[in-house]
């Protein structure tokens, strides 16, 4: 384990949370988008996207520590995937004057809930801020350790 292991771990979390905030921003920007992609000649409404994280693995030091019987140390986090929310149904809104209305006058609107997105955004922001605090504390400890040799 190197002296910068803590910083690398925290940096991976910062990167992952930043991408999560970008995806949430995309969801909020498309809250009224009825023409997201063309499927079989018909426009589909935007579907909410979600981010899943997974541990950052596959580094040699991790395998070496496991082989030596040492305690396993985490290496950070990475974005596993960005998936569309296919489980939550699209909202049907009655608006016969809308250009995307079906024969009954209903328009399929995105399955984005602004309240849920704001809660997710606050969570991602708090996680990002906590990781910035950890990074700064780690940097301060390393700086103090280097001052010992003076």
matplotlib code that plots the C-alpha trace (Angstrom):
import matplotlib.pyplot as plt

x = [0.0, 1.5, 1.4, -1.1, -3.5, -6.0, -5.9, -6.5, -9.4, -11.0, -10.4, -12.2, -15.2, -15.1, -15.1, -18.0, -20.1, -19.5, -20.8, -23.8, -24.5, -24.2, -26.7, -29.2, -28.8, -29.5, -32.7, -33.8, -33.1, -35.3, -38.2, -40.5, -38.8, -41.3, -39.0, -35.8, -35.1, -36.7, -37.7, -39.5, -40.4, -42.0, -40.6, -40.1, -40.3, -37.1, -36.5, -34.9, -31.3, -29.7, -26.0, -24.7, -21.4, -19.1, -15.8, -12.6, -10.7, -8.2, -5.0, -2.0, -1.5, -5.0, -4.4, -1.0, -2.5, -5.2, -2.5, -0.4, -3.5, -3.4, -6.6, -8.1, -8.0, -10.5, -9.2, -12.1, -15.2, -16.1, -19.3, -20.5, -23.2, -25.7, -29.1, -32.5, -35.2, -37.5, -39.5, -41.1, -43.9, -44.1, -46.6, -49.7, -50.9, -54.2, -53.3, -55.0, -53.4, -49.9, -48.1, -47.1, -50.6, -52.0, -55.4, -57.0, -55.3, -52.8, -49.1, -46.4, -44.2, -40.9, -40.8, -38.6, -39.8, -38.2, -38.5, -36.8, -34.0, -33.5, -33.1, -30.6, -28.8, -28.5, -27.2, -24.6, -23.6, -23.1, -21.1, -18.9, -18.4, -17.5, -14.9, -13.4, -13.1, -11.4, -9.0, -8.1, -7.5, -5.3, -3.3, -2.9, -1.6, 0.9, 2.1, 2.6, 4.5, 6.8, 7.5, 8.8, 12.0, 12.8]
y = [0.0, 3.3, 6.6, 7.9, 5.0, 7.1, 9.9, 7.5, 5.9, 9.2, 10.5, 7.5, 8.3, 12.0, 11.0, 8.5, 11.0, 13.7, 11.4, 10.6, 14.3, 14.7, 11.9, 13.5, 16.8, 15.1, 13.6, 17.0, 18.6, 16.0, 16.1, 17.2, 15.4, 13.4, 12.6, 11.0, 8.2, 6.7, 3.1, 1.3, 4.6, 6.0, 8.4, 7.2, 9.5, 10.0, 7.4, 8.2, 7.0, 5.6, 5.1, 2.0, 1.8, -1.2, -1.7, -0.9, -4.1, -6.0, -4.3, -6.5, -5.2, -6.4, -9.9, -10.0, -9.0, -11.7, -14.3, -13.3, -13.6, -9.9, -7.9, -6.8, -3.0, -1.3, 0.4, 2.7, 2.8, 3.0, 3.5, 0.0, 1.1, 3.8, 2.2, 3.4, 3.0, 0.5, -0.5, 2.8, 3.4, 6.5, 9.1, 9.5, 13.1, 14.1, 16.7, 16.2, 19.3, 17.9, 16.8, 13.4, 12.6, 9.2, 8.5, 8.9, 12.3, 11.0, 11.9, 9.6, 11.8, 10.8, 8.8, 11.5, 12.7, 16.1, 15.5, 12.2, 13.7, 16.5, 14.0, 12.0, 15.2, 16.3, 12.8, 12.9, 16.4, 15.4, 12.4, 14.5, 17.1, 14.3, 12.9, 16.4, 16.7, 13.3, 14.2, 17.5, 15.7, 13.1, 15.9, 17.7, 14.5, 13.9, 17.5, 17.2, 13.9, 15.6, 18.4, 15.9, 15.5, 19.3]
z = [0.0, -1.0, 0.8, -1.7, -1.4, 0.7, -1.8, -4.7, -3.0, -2.2, -5.7, -7.2, -5.0, -6.1, -9.7, -9.2, -7.3, -9.9, -12.6, -10.5, -10.2, -14.0, -14.6, -12.1, -13.9, -17.2, -15.6, -14.4, -17.8, -19.6, -17.2, -20.1, -23.1, -25.0, -27.9, -26.6, -29.0, -32.1, -31.7, -34.6, -36.2, -33.0, -30.6, -27.0, -24.0, -21.9, -19.3, -16.0, -15.7, -12.6, -11.6, -9.9, -8.2, -7.7, -5.9, -7.8, -8.0, -10.0, -8.7, -8.1, -4.5, -3.6, -4.9, -3.2, 0.2, -0.1, -1.0, 2.0, 4.3, 5.2, 5.7, 2.5, 1.9, -0.4, -3.5, -4.1, -6.2, -9.9, -11.8, -12.7, -15.1, -16.1, -16.7, -17.8, -15.2, -17.1, -14.0, -13.3, -15.8, -17.9, -16.9, -19.0, -19.3, -21.1, -23.6, -27.0, -28.5, -27.9, -31.1, -29.4, -28.1, -29.0, -30.5, -27.0, -26.4, -23.8, -24.0, -22.5, -20.3, -18.7, -15.5, -13.9, -10.4, -9.7, -5.9, -6.0, -8.2, -5.8, -2.9, -4.9, -5.8, -2.2, -1.3, -4.0, -3.1, 0.6, -0.4, -2.6, 0.2, 2.7, 0.3, -0.2, 3.6, 3.7, 0.9, 2.6, 6.0, 4.2, 2.5, 5.8, 7.5, 4.7, 4.9, 8.7, 8.2, 5.7, 8.2, 10.8, 8.8, 9.0]

ax = plt.figure().add_subplot(projection="3d")
ax.plot(x, y, z, "-o")
ax.set_aspect("equal")
plt.show()
